[in-house]
Amino acid sequence: MKKIVSLLLVSMTIFFSHCNQKDSIPVNPDGNNGGNTNGAQNGIHIRGKITGLKKNMDSVSLSDAKKVLVFSKYYYSLTDITADTFSVTAQLGTGVALLFLDSQNKYIGNLSAHGMNMLPLGNLVNGENTTIDLSTLTLVGKSVIPSHDPFGNEIQISETELQSLRTIDCYYESIAKNIDADNDGIPDVLSNKQLVVVTNYAVYGGHWGCNDTLPGLADSSHYFVNYGLEVGGGSDLSFYAGNITLTGPATDPYTDIIRWGFLKAPACGAGRSFIASFARLSNAPPDAPWGTAFLPFKKGTYTLTLDGERSYTLDYSCTDAKYNLILVIPTLHTNGKGWLTSITLEYKLADGTIINPASVMTNVMIQLSDPYSVFFQNDTHKLTGQTGFGVITADAPVDISTLSNIGIGYDDLLGNGYMIVWR
């Protein structure tokens, strides 16, 4: 078991790199065409009207905003504000933030609705044909408040699901701070040098169900969780021979951060130059299902250094996995020979509440392996809002007589990766 789980943890960076390989959207730094600068017309349309009203005491007004930067983990677009109005597109099945910039691309504020600093675009009233009209926008501090609240209207989401997202919304506050990691006063994405920081979690779920036998869930009061910090770099960032380091946090730096692995273009996908993962290793407790503990990273400011000389400051906020953990619970279905024909999936919060996965995650991937860490099939099955999240059907019956582990990976709307391990 320890060998299997170690393999799953080692391969998490590779596993999640395949989740969004098609999601790269190039950005035109000029932003002078009055529309989505990447030219993409497909997606969820979001529009609004700028006003000069403000409820803060500083001199900045929302009427100073000239551009809207839309971003999620792998999606960026920069759009001009014309005649005090804007219309942008975003991707279905993601959580997106809208940042308002002045004519010099300096940050003014970010959209905030219903107490959220992002829009979860997973479960929408008209699916991919949804248009969200935010109506009139007002600046309150650094929050840009719409007069029309899309939650419960265009965005279909329960209060339970919304509260789950609120507990990790501070993560988007950190992402907003990271738009200028090289500290030159200009959003990094405009020169394809953006850095995206996410957390990867490995969680022991318990034992899968099979036919009429119900799944056996791990004790929800004491989940075994391993943590990793992952950094993805834009296409114009790179480093040589693995020369990438992470230090921090600034106020109380760790001494045990190691580079756990990295991938470089084109293997890392999504138009990135690289993805690199970092870990803090320790001994696991005696009752743990694996032999090594990967400790969490605390909130703070970290420094990423490339080639020993180029440094970037990154604000990081890691929420305890239990606050946003979705248990993806598998039940195997077999034919008369005992061979696998399909897998059905249930989605529950740690307290047992059933939730709609489309509201809180982007995709689900599943892999089966034997006791020797050999995967049963070369292709990893992937489910999205478009395919539906409920059932995976085998192309042909699969002999699972040596099945030892099931790894179910998913991305939440913030881009954090989860691997739920079942055995």
Secondary structure, 3 states (H helix, E strand, C coil): CHHHHHHHHHCHHHHHHCCCCCCCCCCCCCCCCCCECCCCCCCEEEEEEEEEEECCCCCCCHHHCCEEEEECCCCEEEEECECCEEEEEECCCCEEEEEEECCCCCEEEEECECCECCEECCCECCHHHCEEEEEEEEEECCEEEECCCCECCCECCCHHHHHHHHCCCHHHHHHHHHHHCCCCCCCHHHHCCCEEEEEEEEEEEEECEECCECCEECCCCCCCEEEEEEEEECCCCCCCCCCEEEECCCCCCCCCEEEEEEEECCCCCCCCCEEEEEEEEEECCCCCCCCEEECCCCCEEEEEEECCCEEEEEEECCCCHHHCCEEEEEEEEECCCCCEEEEEEEEEECCCCECCHHHCEEEEEEEEECCCCCECCCCCEEEECCCCCCEEEEEEEECCCCCCEEEEEEEECCCCEEEEEEC
